[in-house]
Amino acid sequence: MTTKPQILITWVSWSWKTTLMETLLTEYPNHFSRPIQYTTRQPRDDKELDIYVFLTRDQFFDKLANGDFAEFTEYNWNLYAVSSIIDTSRSNIFIVEPVGRAALKKHFHLKWIPYRGYFLEIDEETTKQRMINRWDTVGIITKRLEDFKYFSQEIDDKVLDATLPIQRNVDFLAKSVWAL
Protein backbone atom coordinates (compact mmCIF):
# COMPACT_ATOMS: atom_id res chain seq x y z
CA MET A 1 0.00 0.00 0.00
CA THR A 2 1.32 3.44 -0.96
CA THR A 3 1.50 6.01 1.82
CA LYS A 4 -0.25 9.23 0.80
CA PRO A 5 0.77 12.62 2.15
CA GLN A 6 -1.38 13.97 4.94
CA ILE A 7 -2.62 17.56 4.66
CA LEU A 8 -2.30 20.10 7.49
CA ILE A 9 -4.35 23.26 7.02
CA THR A 10 -3.63 25.75 9.76
CA TRP A 11 -4.92 29.03 11.04
CA VAL A 12 -7.05 30.37 13.83
CA SER A 13 -10.83 30.65 13.96
CA TRP A 14 -12.91 31.73 11.03
CA SER A 15 -10.38 31.55 8.22
CA TRP A 16 -12.58 29.20 6.15
CA LYS A 17 -10.47 26.12 6.97
CA THR A 18 -13.50 23.84 7.32
CA THR A 19 -15.14 25.19 4.16
CA LEU A 20 -11.95 24.47 2.26
CA MET A 21 -11.83 20.93 3.65
CA GLU A 22 -15.50 20.21 2.92
CA THR A 23 -15.07 21.38 -0.67
CA LEU A 24 -12.03 19.14 -1.17
CA LEU A 25 -13.91 16.17 0.29
CA THR A 26 -16.91 16.81 -1.96
CA GLU A 27 -14.99 17.41 -5.19
CA TYR A 28 -12.29 14.76 -4.70
CA PRO A 29 -13.82 11.99 -2.53
CA ASN A 30 -11.45 9.33 -3.89
CA HIS A 31 -8.36 11.30 -2.98
CA PHE A 32 -9.07 13.07 0.30
CA SER A 33 -10.67 11.94 3.53
CA ARG A 34 -11.28 13.09 7.06
CA PRO A 35 -9.29 11.76 10.02
CA ILE A 36 -11.07 10.24 13.03
CA GLN A 37 -12.00 13.14 15.31
CA TYR A 38 -13.29 13.17 18.89
CA THR A 39 -15.10 15.81 20.93
CA THR A 40 -16.84 16.25 24.27
CA ARG A 41 -19.38 18.76 22.98
CA GLN A 42 -22.91 17.87 21.99
CA PRO A 43 -23.74 17.27 18.30
CA ARG A 44 -25.15 20.33 16.57
CA ASP A 45 -26.97 18.26 13.94
CA ASP A 46 -27.16 14.71 12.57
CA LYS A 47 -24.49 15.40 9.91
CA GLU A 48 -21.90 15.64 12.66
CA LEU A 49 -22.48 12.03 13.68
CA ASP A 50 -20.34 11.08 10.66
CA ILE A 51 -17.64 13.62 11.53
CA TYR A 52 -17.02 13.17 15.26
CA VAL A 53 -16.93 10.45 17.86
CA PHE A 54 -18.77 12.06 20.78
CA LEU A 55 -17.35 11.29 24.23
CA THR A 56 -17.90 12.31 27.83
CA ARG A 57 -15.04 14.20 29.45
CA ASP A 58 -14.10 11.07 31.43
CA GLN A 59 -13.98 8.97 28.25
CA PHE A 60 -11.91 11.67 26.56
CA PHE A 61 -9.36 11.78 29.38
CA ASP A 62 -9.13 7.96 29.43
CA LYS A 63 -8.29 7.98 25.71
CA LEU A 64 -5.81 10.81 26.23
CA ALA A 65 -4.08 8.86 29.01
CA ASN A 66 -3.89 5.81 26.71
CA GLY A 67 -2.13 7.82 23.97
CA ASP A 68 -5.05 7.49 21.55
CA PHE A 69 -4.76 11.07 20.28
CA ALA A 70 -2.19 12.61 17.94
CA GLU A 71 -3.25 16.08 19.10
CA PHE A 72 -5.96 17.67 21.21
CA THR A 73 -7.23 21.08 22.19
CA GLU A 74 -9.92 22.78 24.25
CA TYR A 75 -12.28 25.38 22.83
CA ASN A 76 -15.28 26.94 24.60
CA TRP A 77 -14.92 24.38 27.41
CA ASN A 78 -15.18 21.48 24.96
CA LEU A 79 -12.34 19.10 24.15
CA TYR A 80 -11.39 18.11 20.59
CA ALA A 81 -8.85 15.54 19.38
CA VAL A 82 -7.58 13.65 16.35
CA SER A 83 -6.92 9.92 16.53
CA SER A 84 -3.32 8.76 16.64
CA ILE A 85 -4.33 6.00 14.19
CA ILE A 86 -4.10 7.50 10.72
CA ASP A 87 -5.14 5.74 7.52
CA THR A 88 -2.36 6.68 5.10
CA SER A 89 -3.96 5.07 2.03
CA ARG A 90 -5.63 8.44 1.37
CA SER A 91 -4.74 12.02 2.17
CA ASN A 92 -6.55 12.99 5.36
CA ILE A 93 -7.20 16.69 5.79
CA PHE A 94 -6.32 17.90 9.26
CA ILE A 95 -7.82 21.25 10.23
CA VAL A 96 -5.74 22.50 13.12
CA GLU A 97 -4.74 25.62 14.93
CA PRO A 98 -1.11 26.51 15.64
CA VAL A 99 -0.63 24.30 18.72
CA GLY A 100 -2.29 21.32 17.05
CA ARG A 101 -0.10 21.82 13.99
CA ALA A 102 3.05 21.40 16.06
CA ALA A 103 1.72 18.24 17.75
CA LEU A 104 0.65 16.66 14.45
CA LYS A 105 3.96 17.48 12.75
CA LYS A 106 5.76 15.74 15.62
CA HIS A 107 3.41 12.74 15.35
CA PHE A 108 3.96 12.50 11.59
CA HIS A 109 7.74 12.67 12.01
CA LEU A 110 7.74 9.94 14.68
CA LYS A 111 5.58 7.65 12.53
CA TRP A 112 7.40 8.48 9.26
CA ILE A 113 4.17 9.77 7.74
CA PRO A 114 4.64 12.28 4.89
CA TYR A 115 2.62 15.47 5.12
CA ARG A 116 2.20 18.80 3.44
CA GLY A 117 1.45 21.89 5.44
CA TYR A 118 -0.66 24.82 4.30
CA PHE A 119 -1.16 28.06 6.14
CA LEU A 120 -4.47 29.76 5.39
CA GLU A 121 -3.64 33.43 5.62
CA ILE A 122 -6.20 36.01 6.66
CA ASP A 123 -5.70 39.36 8.30
CA GLU A 124 -6.17 39.90 12.03
CA GLU A 125 -9.07 42.36 11.73
CA THR A 126 -11.13 40.02 9.53
CA THR A 127 -10.47 37.15 11.95
CA LYS A 128 -11.49 39.32 14.91
CA GLN A 129 -14.72 40.43 13.23
CA ARG A 130 -15.68 36.86 12.32
CA MET A 131 -15.14 35.74 15.92
CA ILE A 132 -17.24 38.65 17.22
CA ASN A 133 -20.00 37.68 14.79
CA ARG A 134 -19.80 34.12 16.13
CA TRP A 135 -20.30 35.40 19.68
CA ASP A 136 -16.87 34.36 20.96
CA THR A 137 -15.97 35.91 24.31
CA VAL A 138 -13.39 38.69 24.63
CA GLY A 139 -11.05 36.25 26.40
CA ILE A 140 -11.24 33.70 23.58
CA ILE A 141 -10.78 36.38 20.93
CA THR A 142 -7.75 37.82 22.74
CA LYS A 143 -6.14 34.36 23.11
CA ARG A 144 -6.70 33.46 19.47
CA LEU A 145 -5.33 36.77 18.23
CA GLU A 146 -2.22 36.23 20.40
CA ASP A 147 -1.83 32.85 18.67
CA PHE A 148 -2.31 34.68 15.36
CA LYS A 149 0.61 37.04 16.06
CA TYR A 150 2.91 34.34 17.44
CA PHE A 151 2.22 31.80 14.72
CA SER A 152 2.59 34.23 11.82
CA GLN A 153 6.27 34.66 12.79
CA GLU A 154 7.17 30.99 12.28
CA ILE A 155 5.50 29.94 9.05
CA ASP A 156 7.26 27.21 7.12
CA ASP A 157 4.21 25.92 5.26
CA LYS A 158 2.88 26.95 1.87
CA VAL A 159 0.61 29.97 2.14
CA LEU A 160 -2.97 29.99 0.85
CA ASP A 161 -4.85 33.26 0.60
CA ALA A 162 -8.13 33.05 2.54
CA THR A 163 -9.40 36.15 0.78
CA LEU A 164 -9.44 34.32 -2.57
CA PRO A 165 -12.50 32.36 -3.65
CA ILE A 166 -12.46 28.93 -1.99
CA GLN A 167 -12.37 27.19 -5.37
CA ARG A 168 -8.95 28.65 -6.24
CA ASN A 169 -7.44 27.20 -3.05
CA VAL A 170 -9.23 23.87 -3.62
CA ASP A 171 -7.83 23.62 -7.13
CA PHE A 172 -4.35 24.54 -5.92
CA LEU A 173 -4.40 21.92 -3.14
CA ALA A 174 -5.75 19.16 -5.38
CA LYS A 175 -3.13 19.83 -8.04
CA SER A 176 -0.20 20.20 -5.64
CA VAL A 177 -1.01 17.10 -3.59
CA TRP A 178 -2.36 14.74 -6.22
CA ALA A 179 -1.20 16.30 -9.49
CA LEU A 180 -4.83 16.35 -10.64
C-alpha positions as CSV (number, residue, x, y, z in Angstrom):
1,M,0.0,0.0,0.0
2,T,1.3,3.4,-1.0
3,T,1.5,6.0,1.8
4,K,-0.3,9.2,0.8
5,P,0.8,12.6,2.2
6,Q,-1.4,14.0,4.9
7,I,-2.6,17.6,4.7
8,L,-2.3,20.1,7.5
9,I,-4.4,23.3,7.0
10,T,-3.6,25.8,9.8
11,W,-4.9,29.0,11.0
12,V,-7.0,30.4,13.8
13,S,-10.8,30.6,14.0
14,W,-12.9,31.7,11.0
15,S,-10.4,31.6,8.2
16,W,-12.6,29.2,6.1
17,K,-10.5,26.1,7.0
18,T,-13.5,23.8,7.3
19,T,-15.1,25.2,4.2
20,L,-12.0,24.5,2.3
21,M,-11.8,20.9,3.7
22,E,-15.5,20.2,2.9
23,T,-15.1,21.4,-0.7
24,L,-12.0,19.1,-1.2
25,L,-13.9,16.2,0.3
26,T,-16.9,16.8,-2.0
27,E,-15.0,17.4,-5.2
28,Y,-12.3,14.8,-4.7
29,P,-13.8,12.0,-2.5
30,N,-11.5,9.3,-3.9
31,H,-8.4,11.3,-3.0
32,F,-9.1,13.1,0.3
33,S,-10.7,11.9,3.5
34,R,-11.3,13.1,7.1
35,P,-9.3,11.8,10.0
36,I,-11.1,10.2,13.0
37,Q,-12.0,13.1,15.3
38,Y,-13.3,13.2,18.9
39,T,-15.1,15.8,20.9
40,T,-16.8,16.2,24.3
41,R,-19.4,18.8,23.0
42,Q,-22.9,17.9,22.0
43,P,-23.7,17.3,18.3
44,R,-25.2,20.3,16.6
45,D,-27.0,18.3,13.9
46,D,-27.2,14.7,12.6
47,K,-24.5,15.4,9.9
48,E,-21.9,15.6,12.7
49,L,-22.5,12.0,13.7
50,D,-20.3,11.1,10.7
51,I,-17.6,13.6,11.5
52,Y,-17.0,13.2,15.3
53,V,-16.9,10.5,17.9
54,F,-18.8,12.1,20.8
55,L,-17.4,11.3,24.2
56,T,-17.9,12.3,27.8
57,R,-15.0,14.2,29.5
58,D,-14.1,11.1,31.4
59,Q,-14.0,9.0,28.3
60,F,-11.9,11.7,26.6
61,F,-9.4,11.8,29.4
62,D,-9.1,8.0,29.4
63,K,-8.3,8.0,25.7
64,L,-5.8,10.8,26.2
65,A,-4.1,8.9,29.0
66,N,-3.9,5.8,26.7
67,G,-2.1,7.8,24.0
68,D,-5.0,7.5,21.6
69,F,-4.8,11.1,20.3
70,A,-2.2,12.6,17.9
71,E,-3.2,16.1,19.1
72,F,-6.0,17.7,21.2
73,T,-7.2,21.1,22.2
74,E,-9.9,22.8,24.2
75,Y,-12.3,25.4,22.8
76,N,-15.3,26.9,24.6
77,W,-14.9,24.4,27.4
78,N,-15.2,21.5,25.0
79,L,-12.3,19.1,24.1
80,Y,-11.4,18.1,20.6
81,A,-8.8,15.5,19.4
82,V,-7.6,13.6,16.4
83,S,-6.9,9.9,16.5
84,S,-3.3,8.8,16.6
85,I,-4.3,6.0,14.2
86,I,-4.1,7.5,10.7
87,D,-5.1,5.7,7.5
88,T,-2.4,6.7,5.1
89,S,-4.0,5.1,2.0
90,R,-5.6,8.4,1.4
91,S,-4.7,12.0,2.2
92,N,-6.6,13.0,5.4
93,I,-7.2,16.7,5.8
94,F,-6.3,17.9,9.3
95,I,-7.8,21.3,10.2
96,V,-5.7,22.5,13.1
97,E,-4.7,25.6,14.9
98,P,-1.1,26.5,15.6
99,V,-0.6,24.3,18.7
100,G,-2.3,21.3,17.0
101,R,-0.1,21.8,14.0
102,A,3.0,21.4,16.1
103,A,1.7,18.2,17.8
104,L,0.7,16.7,14.5
105,K,4.0,17.5,12.8
106,K,5.8,15.7,15.6
107,H,3.4,12.7,15.4
108,F,4.0,12.5,11.6
109,H,7.7,12.7,12.0
110,L,7.7,9.9,14.7
111,K,5.6,7.7,12.5
112,W,7.4,8.5,9.3
113,I,4.2,9.8,7.7
114,P,4.6,12.3,4.9
115,Y,2.6,15.5,5.1
116,R,2.2,18.8,3.4
117,G,1.4,21.9,5.4
118,Y,-0.7,24.8,4.3
119,F,-1.2,28.1,6.1
120,L,-4.5,29.8,5.4
121,E,-3.6,33.4,5.6
122,I,-6.2,36.0,6.7
123,D,-5.7,39.4,8.3
124,E,-6.2,39.9,12.0
125,E,-9.1,42.4,11.7
126,T,-11.1,40.0,9.5
127,T,-10.5,37.2,11.9
128,K,-11.5,39.3,14.9
129,Q,-14.7,40.4,13.2
130,R,-15.7,36.9,12.3
131,M,-15.1,35.7,15.9
132,I,-17.2,38.6,17.2
133,N,-20.0,37.7,14.8
134,R,-19.8,34.1,16.1
135,W,-20.3,35.4,19.7
136,D,-16.9,34.4,21.0
137,T,-16.0,35.9,24.3
138,V,-13.4,38.7,24.6
139,G,-11.1,36.2,26.4
140,I,-11.2,33.7,23.6
141,I,-10.8,36.4,20.9
142,T,-7.7,37.8,22.7
143,K,-6.1,34.4,23.1
144,R,-6.7,33.5,19.5
145,L,-5.3,36.8,18.2
146,E,-2.2,36.2,20.4
147,D,-1.8,32.9,18.7
148,F,-2.3,34.7,15.4
149,K,0.6,37.0,16.1
150,Y,2.9,34.3,17.4
151,F,2.2,31.8,14.7
152,S,2.6,34.2,11.8
153,Q,6.3,34.7,12.8
154,E,7.2,31.0,12.3
155,I,5.5,29.9,9.1
156,D,7.3,27.2,7.1
157,D,4.2,25.9,5.3
158,K,2.9,26.9,1.9
159,V,0.6,30.0,2.1
160,L,-3.0,30.0,0.9
161,D,-4.8,33.3,0.6
162,A,-8.1,33.1,2.5
163,T,-9.4,36.1,0.8
164,L,-9.4,34.3,-2.6
165,P,-12.5,32.4,-3.7
166,I,-12.5,28.9,-2.0
167,Q,-12.4,27.2,-5.4
168,R,-9.0,28.6,-6.2
169,N,-7.4,27.2,-3.0
170,V,-9.2,23.9,-3.6
171,D,-7.8,23.6,-7.1
172,F,-4.4,24.5,-5.9
173,L,-4.4,21.9,-3.1
174,A,-5.7,19.2,-5.4
175,K,-3.1,19.8,-8.0
176,S,-0.2,20.2,-5.6
177,V,-1.0,17.1,-3.6
178,W,-2.4,14.7,-6.2
179,A,-1.2,16.3,-9.5
180,L,-4.8,16.4,-10.6
